């Protein structure tokens, strides 16, 4: 259950300078009332409990309009992802891998908490040459607290728990250009450095400096569209797109030969489309992944 209130206020401080203030309040509760029994469970287990959470998430945005075609902006905001309830983990098969309670019995967290992220971003948006060239650029830093992470066990089960802290530092660039009446090109580049800074409850698995799983250090894309005007305002066009994603990890120990299969190689996808537009209609033929790349997504 979740209840929330949110709103924003805008302030035109000067003709060029604008501020936005936002605030979100939430009050949420995860509950469980569950009787677990059966061969894999071990002893019958009655689980009744709830985890309430509440808090405020603020936002501040500042924009400066250099001229009608160019703008600088800065954003500071806080976001969150709600916690949840873990499914049952077999105490019969997983006892040796699970932490112990005060009485020495194997246990695992039935609830995992929300994680929170402070986002700091600076950027620029601009149009040039009468709108024929568009550029967007940004740098950002994220301070990630109480990070939710799935902990797989060798017995075949897994559960969610909260890692201490993480941070991400990155930059993004996007460019679009209309070279002439027929040819349009564009592209984007993303650079990301995402690291764990505190292993928290997983400090025996995760160390400070480990990469956050499934985060590529580099992403890029490029696209091209060629238009051929026809009579009666009809249009024949060709569009192609290339997407690149660098190496990702699903392990915090990539140096371990036994974990090599959890290193996902870079991949490149190529897509294309040929279309015909006339009046209010568009017909097209498209192809995705034209090179039949077999990418490992997870």
C-alpha positions in Angstrom: 0.0 0.0 0.0 1.3 3.5 -0.8 -0.1 6.9 -0.4 1.7 9.9 -2.0 1.3 13.7 -2.5 3.5 15.6 -4.9 3.6 19.0 -6.6 5.8 21.6 -8.2 6.1 25.4 -8.1 7.8 27.5 -10.8 9.5 30.9 -10.3 10.6 33.2 -13.1 13.4 35.0 -11.2 14.6 37.0 -14.2 13.7 37.0 -17.9 16.4 34.4 -18.5 16.5 32.6 -15.1 13.8 30.2 -13.9 13.6 27.9 -10.9 11.5 24.9 -10.2 10.8 23.5 -6.7 9.2 20.1 -6.3 8.4 17.9 -3.3 6.9 14.4 -3.0 5.7 12.8 0.2 5.1 9.1 0.4 3.8 6.7 3.1 4.1 3.0 2.1 3.8 -0.3 3.8 4.7 -3.8 2.7 2.9 -6.6 4.5 3.1 -10.4 4.7 0.8 -13.0 6.3 1.9 -16.3 5.1 2.1 -20.0 6.2 4.9 -21.8 4.5 5.1 -25.6 4.7 6.3 -28.5 2.6 9.3 -30.7 2.0 11.6 -27.9 0.7 10.6 -25.5 3.5 11.7 -27.7 6.4 9.7 -27.0 9.5 6.3 -25.2 9.1 6.9 -21.4 9.1 4.3 -18.8 9.9 5.4 -15.3 8.8 3.4 -12.3 9.8 4.7 -8.8 9.7 4.9 -5.5 8.0 7.4 -2.9 7.0 6.2 0.8 7.0 8.2 3.5 5.3 7.6 7.2 4.8 9.6 10.2 3.7 10.1 13.3 1.5 11.8 13.5 -1.9 12.7 17.1 -3.0 13.7 18.5 -6.4 15.4 21.7 -7.4 15.8 22.7 -11.1 17.5 25.9 -12.4 17.5 27.0 -16.0 19.3 29.9 -17.7 18.1 30.9 -21.2 21.3 32.2 -22.9 19.2 33.1 -25.9 16.1 31.7 -27.6 18.1 28.7 -28.9 20.5 27.9 -26.1 19.9 26.9 -22.4 21.9 25.8 -19.4 20.3 23.8 -16.6 21.1 22.2 -13.3 19.0 19.7 -11.4 19.3 18.3 -7.8 16.7 15.7 -7.0 16.1 12.7 -4.7 14.4 9.5 -5.9 13.5 6.2 -4.3 12.6 2.6 -5.2 10.1 0.9 -2.8 11.3 -2.1 -0.8 9.4 -5.4 -0.8 8.9 -8.9 0.6 11.2 -11.8 -0.2 9.9 -15.2 -1.2 10.6 -18.2 0.9 14.2 -19.6 0.9 14.6 -23.3 1.7 16.1 -23.6 5.1 16.5 -27.3 4.4 18.9 -26.9 1.4 20.3 -23.5 2.1 21.1 -23.5 5.8 24.9 -23.5 5.4 24.8 -20.4 3.2 22.4 -18.3 5.2 23.2 -15.9 8.1 22.4 -17.1 11.6 20.1 -15.4 14.2 21.0 -15.0 17.9 20.0 -18.6 18.6 22.2 -19.9 15.8 19.3 -20.8 13.4 19.6 -20.0 9.7 17.6 -17.0 8.6 17.2 -14.5 5.8 15.5 -11.1 5.6 11.8 -11.3 4.8 11.7 -7.6 4.0 14.2 -5.5 2.0 14.1 -1.7 2.4 13.7 1.1 -0.2 16.9 2.4 -1.8 17.4 6.2 -2.3 19.3 8.1 -4.9 20.5 11.8 -4.9 20.9 13.0 -8.5 23.1 16.0 -9.4 23.1 17.0 -13.1 24.4 19.9 -15.2 23.5 20.2 -18.9 23.3 22.3 -22.0 20.7 22.3 -24.8 21.2 24.2 -28.0 20.1 24.8 -31.6 22.5 26.1 -34.2 22.3 27.3 -37.8 18.6 28.1 -37.7 17.7 24.8 -36.1 19.6 22.6 -38.6 21.9 21.4 -35.8 20.7 20.3 -32.3 23.1 19.5 -29.4 22.4 18.2 -25.9 25.0 17.5 -23.3 25.0 16.6 -19.6 27.2 15.4 -16.8 25.7 13.8 -13.7 26.6 12.2 -10.4 24.4 9.9 -8.4 24.8 9.1 -4.7 22.9 5.7 -4.2 22.1 4.7 -0.6 20.8 1.3 0.7 21.1 -0.2 -2.8 18.8 -3.2 -3.4 20.7 -6.2 -4.7 19.8 -9.8 -5.3 21.9 -12.4 -3.5 22.0 -15.7 -5.4 22.8 -18.8 -3.3 24.5 -22.0 -4.5 21.5 -24.0 -3.3 19.5 -22.4 -6.2 17.5 -19.9 -4.2 18.1 -16.1 -3.9 16.8 -13.2 -1.9 16.9 -9.4 -2.0 18.9 -7.4 0.5 20.3 -3.9 0.9 23.9 -3.1 0.1 25.5 -0.1 1.9 26.2 2.6 -0.8 27.1 3.1 -4.4 27.8 6.0 -6.8 27.7 6.7 -10.5 29.5 9.3 -12.5 28.7 9.9 -16.1 28.3 12.1 -19.2 26.0 12.1 -22.2 26.1 13.8 -25.6 23.5 13.9 -28.3 23.8 15.5 -31.7 21.3 15.8 -34.6 22.1 17.5 -37.9 20.1 18.2 -41.1 22.9 18.4 -43.7 20.5 19.3 -46.6 16.9 18.9 -47.6 17.4 15.1 -48.0 20.0 13.9 -45.5 19.7 13.9 -41.7 22.2 12.3 -39.3 22.5 12.0 -35.6 24.3 10.2 -32.8 24.7 9.8 -29.1 27.4 8.8 -26.6 27.1 7.8 -23.0 30.0 7.3 -20.5 29.3 5.7 -17.1 31.4 4.8 -14.1 29.2 3.0 -11.6 30.9 1.6 -8.4 30.0 0.1 -5.1 31.4 2.3 -2.3 30.2 0.2 0.7 29.3 -3.4 0.7 27.0 -3.2 3.8 25.3 -6.5 4.5 27.1 -8.0 1.5 30.6 -7.0 2.6 31.7 -10.7 2.3 30.6 -10.7 -1.4 30.9 -7.0 -2.5 33.9 -4.8 -2.0 34.3 -1.0 -2.4 35.3 -0.3 -5.9 33.4 -3.2 -7.5 31.3 -2.3 -10.6 27.5 -2.3 -10.2 26.2 -5.3 -12.1 24.7 -4.8 -15.6 26.2 -1.3 -16.1 28.2 -0.7 -19.3 31.0 1.8 -19.2 30.2 3.0 -22.7 27.0 3.2 -24.9 26.8 4.8 -28.3 24.3 5.1 -31.2 24.3 6.6 -34.7 21.5 7.1 -37.1 21.0 8.3 -40.7 17.8 9.1 -42.7 17.8 9.9 -46.4 14.6 11.4 -47.8 13.6 11.5 -51.5 10.7 13.9 -52.2 8.1 12.7 -54.7 5.3 14.5 -56.4 2.1 15.5 -54.5 4.1 15.9 -51.3 4.8 12.2 -51.0 8.2 11.0 -49.6 10.3 8.0 -49.9 12.8 7.6 -47.1 15.6 5.2 -45.8 16.5 5.1 -42.2 19.3 3.1 -40.4 20.4 2.9 -36.8 23.4 1.5 -35.0 23.5 0.7 -31.3 26.6 -0.2 -29.3 26.8 -1.4 -25.7 30.1 -2.2 -24.0 31.0 -5.1 -21.6 28.7 -5.7 -18.6 29.2 -7.8 -15.5 26.9 -10.0 -13.6 29.5 -10.8 -11.0 31.6 -8.9 -8.4 34.6 -11.2 -9.1 35.3 -11.0 -12.8 38.9 -12.0 -12.1 37.7 -15.4 -10.9 38.0 -17.9 -13.9 34.9 -19.7 -12.5 32.9 -16.5 -13.0 34.0 -15.8 -16.6 30.6 -16.9 -18.0 29.1 -13.9 -16.1 31.1 -11.4 -18.1 28.8 -10.2 -21.0 30.7 -9.2 -24.1 30.1 -6.0 -26.0 27.5 -6.0 -28.8 26.4 -3.9 -31.7 23.0 -4.0 -33.3 22.0 -2.6 -36.7 18.4 -1.7 -37.7 17.0 -0.3 -40.8 13.7 0.9 -42.3 12.5 1.8 -45.8 9.2 3.8 -46.0 6.8 5.7 -48.2 4.7 8.6 -46.9 1.8 10.2 -48.7 -1.2 12.2 -47.5 -1.9 10.9 -44.0 -0.5 7.5 -44.5 2.9 5.8 -44.1 3.9 2.3 -45.2 7.3 0.8 -44.3 9.4 -2.3 -44.3 11.8 -2.7 -41.3 14.5 -5.0 -40.1 16.0 -5.3 -36.6 19.4 -6.8 -35.8 20.3 -7.2 -39.5 23.6 -8.8 -38.8 22.0 -11.4 -36.6 24.1 -10.6 -33.6 23.6 -13.0 -30.7 24.0 -10.6 -27.8 24.0 -11.7 -24.1 21.6 -9.5 -22.3 21.7 -11.2 -18.9 
